[in-house]
Structures are given as C-alpha cells and as structure tokens.
Amino acid sequence: MADDKVLIDPYTGQEVKTVPRTESSIGKGDISTPCKAYVGHRDRLELIDTLLGGTQAMLEAGQKYLPKELRESSENYTQRLKRTILFNGFGRTVSYLTGQVFSKPVILKEDVPGSVRGTDKKDGFVEDIDMRGNNLDVFLSKVFAKGIGDGVTTVLVDYPPVEQGVITKEVAKKRGLRPYWVHVPTSSIIGWKTGRVDGKEVFTELRIKETTEKTDPDNPYNTKTVNLIRLLRPGEWELWEEQDPQDKGAKEKWVKIDGGSTKIKDRIPLAVFMPGERITPLTSKPPLEDLAYLNLAHWQSTSDQYNILHFTRLPILFGKKLSDPNKLDEIELGPNRLVHSDYDESELRYVEHQGASINAGHAQLIDLETKMGLFGLQLLMPSTGNITATERALSSGESDSTLRSWALEFKDFVEQILVFTAMYIEEPTGGSVDVNTDFRWMQTMDAEVLLRAAQFRILPKQLVFEELRRRGIINAEWDWSEVVEMFNGEDFLGGSLTSGLNIGKFSSVSTESQRSVAGVGGLSVKHGSGKKGV
C-alpha cells in the first residue's frame, strides 16, 4: 500500500501504521449530522451561552428573549431593545463560584510524574498545559467555569502528529513533542458512542466539530473559515473537511484530508466533568439553569422599566383654550416668553405620570437581583439546617455544600486527565491532586447581602448577628439572647428573630420551596421557554 504513511512512536520507536487517506471508515451517511442528544442539549444551552455573551449577544437574539408586544411597531420595538442593558447575574455567579474554588492553586502531589509536575531543574508540562501558553490553574479555571455553567464539559489529552522517521525520547522532548490538554466543550461534540472496557463505560467514537483558517484564494491577504470534523476512535483518528459549495469540482460535501493512529489503543483519552444531573454520557441538566431564567426575567423587566422611564421622564405639556385653534402653531414656548389667553377656562400645565408602576417595576428588579445573588450563596451553604453545624462550617471554611461536592468531582476529573497523560509518556500512574474546598466567603459579603440572606432564610439570623457584631456594625457588648428579647414580637428582618420568613411574601416571581437535584433549594422558578416573564 504505497499510499500508507509509516509513523514512529517517539517513545517506543515502534512503527505506527495509519489509515490511507483514500479510505473512509464512515460508510454511508453524513459525518456532520449530529445525534439527537446533542441537538437537545445544544438548544438547552442556548440561553446560557447568550447570557454569557453579555448585552451584545442578548441584543442580537432579539425577539427570542425579548418578545415583541402585541401591536408594537417594529420601529418602537427596535428602540426599546436598544435601550435594554443586561444585568449579568448568571455570569457573575459563575465567576464568583469559580473564584471560590480557585482562590488557592490546584496542588500536584509528589506522585504526579516529574515531567508533568516539574522539578527543581526544569518546569513541567503544567506551565504550558495546553501548548497555548496557559498554565494549569488558568486552564482548569476556565474548564470549571464552563462545567458549572453548561452542566458538563470535557478535556481531551492529545499528542502532536509525528512525521516519518525515527524519533528518540530526547529528540521528542527537544522538539516539544509531548501530550497536551485540549478543552472540548460539549457544544463541539456532535456525536458519540460508548462501550464497556473492564466493566467501565468508555467512549468508542467521538465526532468533534472544529474550524480552521485558510488563505482566501480570491484574496491572498485574507483568510476564510473552513469547517472540520475530527473523528476519534480508540487507537485512531480522522480529519474531515467541508468542501466549498461554490467549488463545482467537489464531488462530496465532506472529504477526509488526514488520519492516523494514536498511542492509547483501548479508549479515547477524553475525561468528563459533569456537575449537572446526568441525562446521557455527554449531556446533563445545567445546575444553574433556574438562575439563567431568573436572569432572563430581569432582562425582560429591565426593558419594560427603561421603556416606561423613557416616556415618563419628560412630562407632557397640556393646554386648553390658549388661542384660536387655527393659530396654535403661533404659540411660542420657552424662556422669556409669555403665553396669554382671553378665555376664562384657559389652562396650561404639565401632565406627569404618578409613578406607581415605575416604583413597582423598580421593586421587581431589586427583588430579582437579590434572588440571583442569593442563588449562588445557596450553593456555598451546608446541606444541614443545624445552626451549630452551619456555624462550624462557616468558621472552618469546610462544609457539605453543593460547591464543595463539585470541587471534589473536579478533583477526580483532573486525576483522570493525568491518567491519560501518563499513558502517553509511559508512566505507571498519573498521580493525585488537591483542589481547594476551603471557601471563606462570609467575611467578604456586604452587610446588606447578609441581611438579605437572613431574610430569605439562607443564613441563620444568629450567625448574621454575630458576623455584624464582629465587624463592629452592632455593639460588641450586645448578646444574642438580649437582642432576641429586645426585638421579639417586632418586625425585624421580616419577622421575629425566632421565626422564619415566607419568601413568597416578598417575591414578585412564583417560587417553590422544593430543593432541586443540583442542591439549590428555595428558588426553583416556574418558567416557559422564550416567553416574557417567568
């Protein structure tokens, strides 16, 4: 087979035979056709991706997330849309939770291979873990943020292609031929198949969509984007390119342009981080999905609020019997002008909005912003409702919280990536890591947020009192029992200090007290897809 290429594994020196480019391992069908599970997951992530894209992305989405009112003209809708600005509570929560986990670096223990971890004499792979200049913590923080936002994300351990010829370990190291990590969001994986190896579920096939830039044949100074699909199977890979539809000589829509073998033969080196509730091996329910819909409600309410303010800020001038109706255009308004009328019933005044609906709209926005802020706080709270256990968890930074469980899952995820890395460099083990679970977040919260957390029964009122006393906001000589006796029976923090608060009393959005699967209770929002309000 003259068309075959013979590659040499840089560490073992053994020949690795590739699949000829003229062969297709796909058979009939379109390689770009996504599986049904991918389509459903992609649609579910659309709101989340748009929110993370900021105000510009929400504006571009238009009527999908900001419906046009009945009989509203296109011109009026466009102006209303342009006046709307996104308060990105979803993005802030993702950043805050990620910052809590990565407030301390990921620790590689001594059992991690020296070439990965680094030694006193030489830096390891972790200083440029993705071969794009990102160190381990920068790379992993982005992966974690994507994981908790989408509910699932992946990392592929890859290895540079090796051309024909014998390459020793020394040459491979000198040329930088070593495994590297690639963050592959599930939105890029359009199809997959799984099987069992040693009783464990593993991926037997993956189709990953990619893009590359090529020189534009019509203008050598510019480039054009070309769509690619990378097909992975245990021990082999193929690269397919979409043909230009304007190319009359192209016989197929997709053409295989490259392929080869991989060193890991029994599985695809893809690790999965899934903090959300699992649906399929690569899809899940995003754990912050309800927060996304709260943010959508805020976006729509903001549009209404800005719109009504636009029309009520400038009062309407009302006049009656000021002049001959046929000479109204002769009346001059402005400084150093006098408006005169000979009619006893004449009147000239400004008509202004009373502001009740404006205040109601403002209150709803504050309500939604509070709920979005407290949503992330709930993920940091221990699952137990016992005040002593809660106080101990807050003081130590450790708690049985949703975020902590995600951090521990992430630890297992990173160690699985290290296993695949060790398989490439023929090390017996990938080693172990420590991921931060010490979340000392209460000391950084504003006093107003603490009071809100007590009001919504997210933090015990006694703990909030003691934290405010520690900060000097409350007299240090006051005792909790004295304060309870002093304020008991009065409307303090929404009720007596010894009683709870019904969140519905202060809420303009329908809520349920049921605890969701993701561990977020008390803020489960009833919503519909793409419709105004929640």
C-alpha positions as CSV (number, residue, x, y, z in Angstrom):
1,M,0.0,0.0,0.0
2,A,2.1,2.8,-1.4
3,D,-0.3,5.5,-0.1
4,D,0.2,4.4,3.6
5,K,2.3,6.5,5.9
6,V,4.5,4.9,8.5
7,L,4.9,6.9,11.7
8,I,7.3,6.2,14.5
9,D,6.1,6.4,18.1
10,P,8.6,8.9,19.7
11,Y,8.9,7.0,23.0
12,T,8.8,3.3,21.9
13,G,10.4,3.6,18.5
14,Q,7.7,1.2,17.1
15,E,6.1,1.7,13.7
16,V,2.5,3.1,13.8
17,K,0.6,2.4,10.6
18,T,-2.0,5.0,9.6
19,V,-5.3,4.6,7.7
20,P,-4.9,5.5,4.0
21,R,-6.5,8.9,3.1
22,T,-8.4,7.4,0.3
23,E,-10.3,5.1,2.6
24,S,-13.4,6.1,4.5
25,S,-14.3,4.4,7.8
26,I,-17.6,6.2,7.9
27,G,-19.5,4.3,5.2
28,K,-22.8,5.8,4.2
29,G,-24.3,8.9,5.8
30,D,-23.2,12.5,6.5
31,I,-20.4,12.8,9.1
32,S,-21.7,16.2,10.1
33,T,-25.2,15.0,11.1
34,P,-25.4,15.5,14.9
35,C,-27.0,12.9,17.2
36,K,-30.4,13.7,18.8
37,A,-29.0,14.0,22.3
38,Y,-26.6,16.7,21.0
39,V,-29.4,18.7,19.4
40,G,-31.5,18.7,22.6
41,H,-28.5,19.7,24.7
42,R,-27.4,22.5,22.3
43,D,-30.9,24.0,22.4
44,R,-31.0,23.8,26.2
45,L,-27.6,25.7,26.4
46,E,-28.6,28.5,24.1
47,L,-30.0,30.8,26.8
48,I,-26.9,30.2,29.0
49,D,-24.5,30.8,26.1
50,T,-26.3,34.0,25.2
51,L,-26.3,35.4,28.7
52,L,-22.5,34.7,29.0
53,G,-22.1,36.6,25.7
54,G,-23.3,39.7,27.5
55,T,-25.5,42.6,26.4
56,Q,-24.5,42.4,22.8
57,A,-25.4,38.7,22.5
58,M,-28.8,39.4,24.1
59,L,-29.5,42.3,21.7
60,E,-28.6,40.1,18.7
61,A,-31.0,37.4,20.0
62,G,-33.8,40.0,19.6
63,Q,-37.3,38.6,20.0
64,K,-36.1,35.2,21.1
65,Y,-35.6,36.5,24.6
66,L,-37.4,39.9,24.4
67,P,-40.8,39.2,22.8
68,K,-42.5,41.9,20.8
69,E,-45.6,43.3,22.3
70,L,-49.0,42.9,20.6
71,R,-49.4,45.7,18.0
72,E,-46.0,47.1,18.8
73,S,-44.4,48.5,15.7
74,S,-41.0,47.2,14.5
75,E,-39.5,50.7,14.9
76,N,-40.8,51.0,18.5
77,Y,-39.6,47.5,19.4
78,T,-36.1,48.2,18.0
79,Q,-35.8,51.4,20.0
80,R,-37.0,49.5,23.2
81,L,-34.5,46.7,22.5
82,K,-31.6,49.1,22.1
83,R,-32.3,50.8,25.4
84,T,-32.1,47.5,27.3
85,I,-28.9,46.6,29.2
86,L,-28.1,43.2,30.7
87,F,-27.5,42.8,34.4
88,N,-25.5,39.6,34.1
89,G,-26.3,37.9,37.4
90,F,-25.6,34.5,35.7
91,G,-22.1,35.4,34.6
92,R,-21.3,37.0,37.9
93,T,-22.4,33.9,39.8
94,V,-20.3,31.6,37.6
95,S,-17.3,33.8,38.1
96,Y,-17.8,34.1,41.9
97,L,-18.2,30.3,42.4
98,T,-15.1,29.6,40.2
99,G,-13.2,32.2,42.1
100,Q,-14.0,30.5,45.4
101,V,-12.6,27.1,44.1
102,F,-9.5,28.7,42.5
103,S,-8.8,31.2,45.3
104,K,-6.0,28.6,46.0
105,P,-4.0,26.8,43.3
106,V,-4.5,23.2,42.4
107,I,-1.8,21.2,44.2
108,L,0.0,18.4,42.3
109,K,1.2,15.8,44.8
110,E,4.6,14.0,44.7
111,D,3.2,11.0,42.9
112,V,2.5,13.1,39.8
113,P,5.2,12.4,37.1
114,G,8.1,14.8,37.3
115,S,7.8,15.7,33.6
116,V,4.3,16.9,34.2
117,R,4.7,18.5,37.7
118,G,8.2,19.8,37.1
119,T,11.3,19.5,39.1
120,D,13.8,21.9,40.7
121,K,15.8,22.0,37.5
122,K,13.1,22.1,34.9
123,D,9.5,23.2,34.5
124,G,6.9,20.6,33.8
125,F,4.0,20.4,31.3
126,V,1.8,22.3,33.8
127,E,3.5,25.6,32.9
128,D,2.0,25.3,29.4
129,I,-0.5,22.6,29.8
130,D,-2.4,23.3,26.6
131,M,0.6,24.3,24.4
132,R,-1.1,27.7,24.1
133,G,0.7,29.4,27.0
134,N,-1.9,28.7,29.7
135,N,-0.6,27.2,33.0
136,L,-2.6,24.5,34.9
137,D,-4.7,26.8,37.1
138,V,-5.6,29.2,34.3
139,F,-6.6,26.3,32.0
140,L,-8.6,24.4,34.7
141,S,-10.4,27.5,36.0
142,K,-11.9,28.1,32.5
143,V,-12.8,24.4,32.3
144,F,-14.5,24.5,35.8
145,A,-16.5,27.7,34.9
146,K,-17.7,26.0,31.6
147,G,-18.6,22.9,33.5
148,I,-20.8,24.5,36.2
149,G,-22.4,26.8,33.5
150,D,-23.3,24.1,31.0
151,G,-23.6,21.2,33.4
152,V,-20.9,19.2,31.6
153,T,-17.6,19.7,29.8
154,T,-14.7,17.7,28.7
155,V,-10.9,17.7,28.3
156,L,-9.1,15.6,25.6
157,V,-5.5,14.6,26.1
158,D,-3.9,14.9,22.6
159,Y,-0.4,14.4,21.1
160,P,1.2,16.2,18.2
161,P,1.4,14.3,14.9
162,V,4.8,12.7,14.2
163,E,6.2,12.7,10.7
164,Q,8.0,9.7,9.2
165,G,11.3,8.8,10.7
166,V,12.8,7.5,14.0
167,I,12.4,9.9,16.9
168,T,14.1,9.2,20.2
169,K,12.8,10.4,23.5
170,E,15.5,13.0,23.7
171,V,14.6,14.4,20.2
172,A,10.9,14.3,21.1
173,K,11.5,16.3,24.2
174,K,13.8,18.8,22.4
175,R,11.1,19.4,19.8
176,G,8.3,19.7,22.4
177,L,6.6,16.5,21.3
178,R,4.6,15.7,24.4
179,P,0.9,15.3,25.4
180,Y,-1.2,18.4,25.9
181,W,-4.7,19.1,27.2
182,V,-7.5,20.4,25.0
183,H,-10.7,21.8,26.4
184,V,-13.6,20.5,24.3
185,P,-17.0,21.9,25.3
186,T,-19.8,19.5,24.7
187,S,-21.3,22.0,22.3
188,S,-18.5,20.9,19.9
189,I,-19.1,17.2,20.3
190,I,-21.8,16.5,17.8
191,G,-21.9,12.7,18.2
192,W,-20.6,9.9,20.4
193,K,-20.8,6.1,21.0
194,T,-19.9,4.3,24.2
195,G,-19.0,0.7,25.3
196,R,-17.6,-1.2,28.2
197,V,-13.9,-1.8,29.0
198,D,-13.1,-3.7,32.2
199,G,-16.7,-3.0,33.3
200,K,-16.3,0.8,32.9
201,E,-18.2,2.9,30.4
202,V,-15.8,4.4,27.8
203,F,-16.2,6.3,24.6
204,T,-15.8,4.2,21.4
205,E,-16.4,7.0,18.9
206,L,-16.5,10.8,19.0
207,R,-17.2,13.4,16.4
208,I,-15.8,16.9,17.2
209,K,-16.6,19.9,15.1
210,E,-13.7,22.4,14.6
211,T,-12.8,25.3,12.4
212,T,-9.5,26.4,10.8
213,E,-8.4,29.4,8.8
214,K,-7.1,29.1,5.3
215,T,-5.8,31.6,2.8
216,D,-8.6,33.0,0.7
217,P,-8.0,32.0,-2.9
218,D,-9.7,35.2,-4.1
219,N,-7.5,37.4,-1.8
220,P,-4.2,36.1,-0.5
221,Y,-4.1,38.8,2.2
222,N,-7.3,37.5,3.8
223,T,-8.3,34.2,5.3
224,K,-11.5,32.2,5.2
225,T,-13.0,29.9,7.8
226,V,-13.2,26.2,6.9
227,N,-15.3,23.7,8.9
228,L,-13.7,20.5,10.1
229,I,-14.8,17.4,11.9
230,R,-12.4,15.2,13.9
231,L,-13.4,11.6,14.1
232,L,-11.9,9.7,17.1
233,R,-11.9,6.0,17.8
234,P,-9.7,4.0,20.2
235,G,-6.3,4.0,18.6
236,E,-7.1,6.1,15.5
237,W,-8.3,9.5,14.3
238,E,-9.5,11.0,11.1
239,L,-9.9,14.7,10.0
240,W,-12.7,15.6,7.6
241,E,-13.1,19.0,5.8
242,E,-16.2,20.6,4.4
243,Q,-15.9,21.4,0.7
244,D,-16.7,24.8,-0.6
245,P,-20.2,24.7,-2.1
246,Q,-19.1,27.1,-4.9
247,D,-16.4,24.6,-5.9
248,K,-18.0,22.9,-8.9
249,G,-15.4,20.2,-9.0
250,A,-16.2,18.9,-5.5
251,K,-18.0,15.6,-5.6
252,E,-18.6,15.2,-1.9
253,K,-19.8,17.6,0.8
254,W,-17.2,16.3,3.2
255,V,-13.7,14.9,2.3
256,K,-11.3,13.1,4.5
257,I,-8.0,15.1,4.5
258,D,-5.9,13.3,7.2
259,G,-5.8,10.4,9.6
260,G,-3.6,8.3,11.7
261,S,-3.1,6.2,14.8
262,T,-2.9,7.1,18.5
263,K,-0.8,5.6,21.2
264,I,-3.7,4.8,23.5
265,K,-5.3,1.9,21.8
266,D,-8.1,0.7,24.1
267,R,-10.0,4.0,24.7
268,I,-10.4,7.6,23.7
269,P,-8.5,9.8,26.2
270,L,-11.4,12.1,27.0
271,A,-12.3,13.0,30.6
272,V,-15.7,14.3,31.5
273,F,-16.6,16.8,34.3
274,M,-20.4,16.7,34.9
275,P,-21.7,18.7,37.9
276,G,-25.2,18.7,36.5
277,E,-27.7,15.9,36.7
278,R,-26.7,13.3,34.1
279,I,-29.0,12.6,31.1
280,T,-26.6,10.9,28.7
281,P,-22.8,10.4,28.8
282,L,-22.3,13.9,27.4
283,T,-25.5,15.8,28.4
284,S,-26.9,16.9,31.7
285,K,-29.3,19.4,33.3
286,P,-27.3,22.6,33.9
287,P,-27.3,23.2,37.6
288,L,-27.6,26.9,37.2
289,E,-30.5,26.7,34.7
290,D,-33.0,28.2,37.0
291,L,-30.7,31.1,37.6
292,A,-30.5,31.7,33.9
293,Y,-34.3,32.0,33.7
294,L,-34.2,34.5,36.6
295,N,-31.7,36.5,34.6
296,L,-34.0,36.3,31.6
297,A,-36.9,37.6,33.7
298,H,-34.6,40.5,34.8
299,W,-33.7,41.3,31.2
300,Q,-37.3,41.5,30.2
301,S,-38.3,43.5,33.2
302,T,-35.4,45.9,32.6
303,S,-36.7,46.5,29.1
304,D,-40.1,47.4,30.5
305,Q,-38.6,49.6,33.2
306,Y,-36.3,51.5,30.8
307,N,-39.1,51.9,28.3
308,I,-41.6,53.4,30.8
309,L,-38.9,55.7,32.2
310,H,-38.2,56.9,28.7
311,F,-41.7,58.1,28.2
312,T,-42.4,59.4,31.7
313,R,-39.2,61.4,32.4
314,L,-40.4,64.1,30.1
315,P,-43.8,65.5,31.1
316,I,-46.5,66.3,28.6
317,L,-47.5,69.9,28.2
318,F,-51.3,70.3,28.3
319,G,-53.1,73.4,27.1
320,K,-56.7,74.4,26.9
321,K,-58.3,77.4,25.2
322,L,-55.0,79.3,24.8
323,S,-55.7,80.7,21.4
324,D,-57.6,80.4,18.3
325,P,-57.5,76.7,17.3
326,N,-56.3,77.7,13.9
327,K,-53.4,79.6,15.3
328,L,-51.9,77.1,17.7
329,D,-48.7,77.0,15.7
330,E,-48.1,80.6,16.5
331,I,-47.7,80.0,20.3
332,E,-44.1,80.2,21.3
333,L,-42.8,78.2,24.3
334,G,-39.5,78.8,26.0
335,P,-37.6,81.3,28.3
336,N,-38.5,84.9,28.1
337,R,-41.9,84.0,26.5
338,L,-45.4,84.8,27.8
339,V,-48.5,82.7,27.0
340,H,-51.7,84.8,27.1
341,S,-55.3,83.9,26.7
342,D,-58.6,85.8,26.9
343,Y,-60.6,82.8,27.8
344,D,-61.6,82.3,31.4
345,E,-61.4,78.5,31.0
346,S,-57.9,78.5,29.7
347,E,-55.3,76.3,31.2
348,L,-51.6,75.4,30.7
349,R,-49.9,72.8,32.8
350,Y,-47.6,69.8,32.7
351,V,-49.1,66.3,32.9
352,E,-46.8,63.8,34.7
353,H,-47.0,60.1,35.5
354,Q,-47.8,59.4,39.1
355,G,-45.0,56.8,39.3
356,A,-46.8,53.9,41.0
357,S,-46.0,51.4,38.2
358,I,-42.4,52.7,38.0
359,N,-41.9,52.0,41.7
360,A,-43.4,48.6,41.3
361,G,-41.1,47.8,38.3
362,H,-38.1,49.0,40.3
363,A,-39.0,46.8,43.3
364,Q,-39.3,43.8,41.0
365,L,-35.8,44.4,39.6
366,I,-34.4,44.7,43.1
367,D,-36.2,41.5,44.0
368,L,-34.8,39.6,41.1
369,E,-31.3,40.9,41.7
370,T,-31.5,39.8,45.3
371,K,-32.6,36.3,44.3
372,M,-29.8,36.0,41.7
373,G,-27.2,37.0,44.3
374,L,-28.6,34.6,46.9
375,F,-28.9,31.8,44.4
376,G,-25.1,31.4,44.3
377,L,-24.9,31.8,48.0
378,Q,-27.1,28.8,48.5
379,L,-24.5,26.6,46.7
380,L,-22.0,27.5,49.3
381,M,-24.2,26.6,52.2
382,P,-24.0,23.3,54.0
383,S,-26.9,20.9,53.4
384,T,-27.6,20.6,57.2
385,G,-30.0,23.0,58.7
386,N,-28.4,22.8,62.2
387,I,-27.1,26.1,63.3
388,T,-24.2,24.7,65.2
389,A,-23.1,22.7,62.2
390,T,-23.5,25.7,60.0
391,E,-21.5,27.9,62.2
392,R,-18.7,25.4,62.4
393,A,-18.7,25.0,58.6
394,L,-18.6,28.8,58.1
395,S,-15.8,29.3,60.6
396,S,-13.6,26.5,59.2
397,G,-14.4,27.1,55.5
398,E,-15.3,23.5,55.0
399,S,-18.9,22.4,54.5
400,D,-21.0,19.7,52.9
401,S,-22.2,22.2,50.2
402,T,-23.0,21.8,46.6
403,L,-19.9,23.8,45.5
404,R,-17.7,21.5,47.7
405,S,-19.2,18.4,46.0
406,W,-18.5,20.0,42.6
407,A,-14.9,20.7,43.7
408,L,-14.4,17.1,44.8
409,E,-15.8,15.9,41.5
410,F,-13.4,18.2,39.7
411,K,-10.5,16.7,41.6
412,D,-11.4,13.2,40.3
413,F,-11.8,14.7,36.8
414,V,-8.3,16.2,36.9
415,E,-6.8,13.0,38.2
416,Q,-8.4,11.1,35.2
417,I,-6.8,13.6,32.8
418,L,-3.4,12.9,34.5
419,V,-4.0,9.1,34.0
420,F,-4.4,9.7,30.2
421,T,-1.3,11.9,30.2
422,A,0.7,9.2,32.0
423,M,-0.3,6.6,29.4
424,Y,1.2,8.8,26.6
425,I,4.5,9.2,28.4
426,E,4.6,5.6,29.7
427,E,4.4,6.4,33.4
428,P,2.8,3.9,35.7
429,T,0.5,6.4,37.3
430,G,-0.8,9.9,36.7
431,G,-0.7,10.8,40.4
432,S,-3.2,12.8,42.6
433,V,-4.1,16.4,43.2
434,D,-5.7,18.6,45.8
435,V,-8.5,21.1,44.8
436,N,-9.5,23.9,47.2
437,T,-12.6,23.3,49.2
438,D,-11.9,26.0,51.8
439,F,-14.5,28.6,51.0
440,R,-14.1,31.5,53.4
441,W,-16.8,33.6,51.7
442,M,-18.8,35.1,54.6
443,Q,-16.1,37.6,55.5
444,T,-16.3,39.2,52.1
445,M,-20.0,39.6,51.9
446,D,-21.7,43.1,52.2
447,A,-23.8,43.7,55.3
448,E,-26.8,44.2,53.1
449,V,-26.3,40.8,51.5
450,L,-26.0,39.2,54.9
451,L,-29.3,40.8,56.0
452,R,-31.0,39.6,52.8
453,A,-29.6,36.1,53.4
454,A,-31.1,36.0,56.8
455,Q,-34.4,37.4,55.5
456,F,-34.7,34.7,52.9
457,R,-33.7,32.0,55.4
458,I,-30.4,31.1,53.7
459,L,-28.3,32.1,56.7
460,P,-29.4,31.7,60.3
461,K,-30.2,35.1,61.8
462,Q,-27.9,34.4,64.8
463,L,-24.9,33.9,62.6
464,V,-25.7,37.1,60.7
465,F,-26.0,38.9,64.0
466,E,-22.6,37.6,65.2
467,E,-20.9,38.5,61.9
468,L,-22.3,42.1,62.1
469,R,-21.1,42.3,65.7
470,R,-17.7,41.1,64.7
471,R,-17.5,43.9,62.1
472,G,-18.5,46.5,64.7
473,I,-21.8,47.3,63.0
474,I,-23.6,46.0,66.1
475,N,-22.4,46.9,69.6
476,A,-19.9,44.3,70.8
477,E,-21.5,44.2,74.3
478,W,-24.8,43.0,72.9
479,D,-25.7,39.4,73.4
480,W,-27.9,37.4,71.1
481,S,-30.4,36.4,73.8
482,E,-30.7,40.1,74.8
483,V,-31.4,41.1,71.2
484,V,-34.0,38.4,70.8
485,E,-35.7,39.6,73.9
486,M,-35.4,43.2,72.8
487,F,-36.8,42.6,69.3
488,N,-39.0,39.6,69.8
489,G,-42.5,40.4,68.5
490,E,-41.3,43.3,66.4
491,D,-40.9,43.1,62.6
492,F,-37.1,42.6,62.5
493,L,-35.6,41.1,59.3
494,G,-39.1,40.2,58.2
495,G,-40.4,38.7,61.4
496,S,-39.5,37.9,65.0
497,L,-35.9,36.8,65.4
498,T,-37.0,33.3,66.4
499,S,-39.2,32.7,63.4
500,G,-38.6,32.2,59.7
501,L,-39.8,34.2,56.8
502,N,-42.1,33.2,54.0
503,I,-40.2,34.1,50.8
504,G,-43.4,34.4,48.8
505,K,-44.4,37.5,50.9
506,F,-41.5,39.5,49.4
507,S,-41.4,37.9,46.0
508,S,-42.9,39.1,42.7
509,V,-41.9,35.9,41.0
510,S,-43.5,32.5,41.5
511,T,-41.3,30.3,43.6
512,E,-41.3,26.9,45.2
513,S,-39.6,25.7,48.4
514,Q,-38.6,22.4,46.9
515,R,-34.9,21.5,46.9
516,S,-33.7,20.8,43.3
517,V,-31.5,17.9,42.3
518,A,-28.5,20.3,42.0
519,G,-28.7,21.1,45.7
520,V,-30.3,24.6,45.2
521,G,-33.4,24.9,47.3
522,G,-36.0,27.6,47.8
523,L,-35.6,29.4,44.4
524,S,-37.0,27.0,41.9
525,V,-38.6,29.2,39.2
526,K,-41.6,28.2,37.1
527,H,-40.9,29.3,33.6
528,G,-41.8,28.8,30.0
529,S,-39.4,28.8,27.0
530,G,-38.8,32.1,25.3
531,K,-41.8,33.9,26.7
532,K,-42.0,37.1,28.5
533,G,-41.8,36.8,32.3
534,V,-41.2,33.6,34.3
